[in-house]
């Protein structure tokens, strides 16, 4: 069964990349339909709008792209094959130093297993480990884009937000894009409550990016969710995909909301 699966995956990927006339839009569609994608990840597409988001970030198959802490690889499943032939996908994760949160060790092992399962998807992936207080993300030179999804609250909690944004700026070519998606707090929310809830204000994110030299180029409501009231006792983690500490009797309510309301921002390195 494994041999058969890999055989057909090779055929599928060969079909994708043997089509010289495919537009970026159609190529993303092909990748999204790939058999390598985790079925549970696919269920998130309706909340995360990967095609529209990547197009908003101007991600095309020939670009060099760093993704910051991709975790279990939700976007890596899309970006790695999209950029495999003509671009460069860099998976940037934390150095596993002594004292690192065991979660990051677990995530790294899980993603390595994913790479081994589908070598013809991830064989050209480049992996960089970095320190949050001085992130060196592109040892082989500047890139076209840096993307990050739902991570700012973690840096705010750790006190490394500014150093991370400085790292993004250094990693990019002049004119390069920082594409950012984050859980969106109600304007005026205190930083303490932002960190506690996991929802960050657009003002905080924009000010942090501009403080290191970025220019806000555009906002999008691609990942907005007006159903999200943002007043959950356990913060954003009460919602999908975690449903953390949600009683069975309340799960239908949280499922109806879906995933969090999110800002989607595109910055340019001047």
N, C-alpha and C positions, 0 to 999 in steps of 0.2 A: 504493500500500500504506500509506504514512504517513497519508494522508487518511482511509482506511478505518479504520485503527487508532485515530486520534484521535476519529473519529465514534463508534465503538463505546465508547470510553473515556468520552466525554461522556454517552452513554446510560447507561453503567454507574454513573457518579457521580450522574447525575440520579436513577437508581433508588434509590441508597443514601439520598440526602438528601430524597427525596420520601416517605419512609415515616415518618410521624409517630409510629407506634406501636412502632417498633423499640426494643427494649431496648438498653442499653449493650453487653451481651454479644453480641447479634445484630449490632449495628453494627460491632463489632470484627471479627466473623467476616466480614462483607461486605468490610471494608477488607483483611483478610488475603487474601482471594480476588481482590483487584483485579488487573487486567491490567497495571497500572503497576509492579508489584513485580518486582524483579530475580530471575530464576530461581535464581541462585546464593544470593541472600539467603533465598529461601524454604526452601532446603535447611537453613538454620540454625534454622528454627522449632522443630524437635524438640529442639534443645539450649537454646534461649533462651526458650521458652515465653512469647511476647509477650503473648498474651491474659491468661494467669494473672498475669503480672508487672504489667501495667498495671492490672488489677483490684485487685491487692494494693496498688498505689500510689494507689488511689482516683481514677484518671484517667477522667473522663467527658467526653462531647462538648462540654459547655459550659464546661469549665475553661480557664484560662490557664496554659500550661505552657512552661517554658524547658528545652530539652535542651542539656546542656553538651558541647561538642565532638562533634557527631554524626558527624563524619567523612564517609564516603561515603554516609551516610544510611540505615543499616539500620533504625533506629527512625523516622527521618524519613518513610520510605515509609508508615509506619503512623500516626504521630501527625499529620502534616500533613493528610491527608484526614479523619481522625477528628475533628479540631478545626476543620476548615475553615469550617463554616457557623455554628456557635454558640459556638465557643471561640476561642482564640488560641494558635498554636504559634510559639514563638520559637527559632530555630536560632542558638545562641551559639557562636561560634568565635573563635580567637585573632586579634588584629590582625596583619596581615602586615607587620611592621616589618622594617627592614634587619636581616639576621642571623637571621631566622626560619628554622626548619628547613624545607628545601625540601619535605618531605613535606606540610606544611600548605598550601603553595601548590598542590601537586598535587591534594590533596583538595578544596580550594575550587573549583578549575577543574572537577573531575569532578562536583561537586554542582551547580554552575551549569548544566552541560550536562544533567544529569538534570532540573533545573527547566525548562529550555527544551524538553526532549522532552515533558514532561507539564505544560503550563501550567495545566491545569484541576485539577491536584492541588496545585500549589505556589503558585498565584497569590495566596493570602492569607497566605502564610508571612511572618513578620517575621524579619529577620536582624540580629543584634547582634555586633559585634566587641569583644573585651575584652582587657585586659592581665591576666596571671595574678597579678601582685603587687597588683592593686587592681581586681578584676573588677566592672564596672558592667554588670549583666545586664538591667536593666529600666528603660530611660530613660523609659518612659511610665507607670510605676507598678508596685506590687507585684503578684505573681502568686499563683495557687493552688498551684502545684507546680513544683519543680525536679527534674529527673531526670538521672541520669548513669550510664553503663554502661561498666564496665571502664576507668576512667580514674585511679583513685586512685594506682596505682603510678607513673604518669607525673608526677603532682604531687609525690609523695614523692621521686622522682629529681631533680626540678627545685627542690625546697625550697619549693614554693608551696602545700603542702597546707592550711595554716592560712588563708592569705589566700583560697584558693578557698572553703573552708567559710564563712568570714566573708561572702564575696560571696553565697553561697547564702542565708544567713540574712537579709541585707539585702534580697534580692530577693523574699522571701516575705511574704505577708500573715500576720498573727497566726493561728495555727492551720493554716498552710500546711504542705504535705508536701514533704520531701526524700526522693525514692526513689532508692536506690543499689544497684547490682549491681557486684560486684568479685570478681576471682579470689581464692580463699580459701586462705591459708597455714595450716599446722599451728600451733596455738597455741604461743606461746613462740618462734617464729622471730625471729631478730634483725632489726632494721630494715635492716641492710646486706644480709642475704640476701633480705628481702622485695623490696627494690628490684632486686636482681640477678635474681631469679627472676620478678618480676611478680606474685607471690602476696602479698597483704597479709593480716594477721591481722584478725579481727573486732575484737579488742581495740583495735588501733591506730585503725581507722576509727571505732569508737564513741567512743573517748576524744577523737578530734579533733572529731567532731561535737558532743559534749557540752561541749567546752571553749569553743565559741563560742555556746552557749545552746540547742542542740537537745536534745530529749528522745527517746530511743529508744522508739518506739511499738510496733513489732512486728518479728519476724524471720520469714522464710519459707525453706523448703527447696525452693522451686519450681525453683531452678536448681542444686541440688546434683548432684554426680556422684561417687558412691562409687568409680567405676573409676579416677578420677584419683589417681595415687600422689604427685604433686607433687614428684617427685625427678628430673625430667628435666634433662639436662645443660644444655640451652639454655633452661630455664625454661618458662613458659607458652607461649612462642612455638614450642616443638616440637610443640604440639598444633594441632588444627584451630582456626581456618581457615588458619593460616600454614604449619604443617609445616616451619618454618624449619630448614635444615641437617639434615633427616632423610633418611638414605640410602633408596634404593628398597626395600632388603630389610627395612627397619624400618617402612615406611609402613602396612602392614596392621595392625601392632600399635597404632600411634598412631590410626589410623582406628577401631579397635575401642574405644579409650578415648572418642573423641569430643572435645568441647570441655571446658574446665576445670571443676573444681568451683568453685561460686560462692556467695558470700553474697548474700542479698537482704534489704535493711534498709529500714524505713520510719521516718523521723524526723519529729517535729512541732516547728514553731516555737512556743515558748510565748509 
